[in-house]
Amino acid sequence: MEKNLDRKTLVISKDEGMGVVAVADDVLAMIAGLAATEVEGVSSLGGNITNEMMSKVGPKSLNKGVRVNVSEGMVKIDLAVVMEYGYSIPVTCGKVQDKVKTAIENMTGMTCNDVNIRIAGVKLR
């Protein structure tokens, strides 16, 4: 049973005797971000210039460059990725999409129907 608890949290399980299991959007973003950065050829997640500047003055966030949208029980992930120079963008992005989709679905039981990737930069080795 999936329903919205509030704007940033989704209930994925409700048992009358045990209580409620809810997952925050930030948790979904963290799962997606960790999965994406495990793929060879991905240097880091990237955001816009404001996010880049803020990361230098504040603690780095694992969900920087990740946007989550949950609608009707379906998860949509938008990632901004910084690639390593020399890796194939289409091949690496395909691996990222597979890894993120699998991680979200295995860890939450929710269906991830979209993993959109924007290349935010290329890092020289």
Beta strands, then each sheet from edge to edge (+ up, - down):
strand 1: 3-6
strand 2: 9-15
strand 3: 19-24
strand 4: 42-45
strand 5: 66-71
strand 6: 74-84
strand 7: 111-123
sheet 1: 1+ 2- 3+
sheet 2: 4+ 6- 5+
sheet 3: 4+ 6- 7-
end
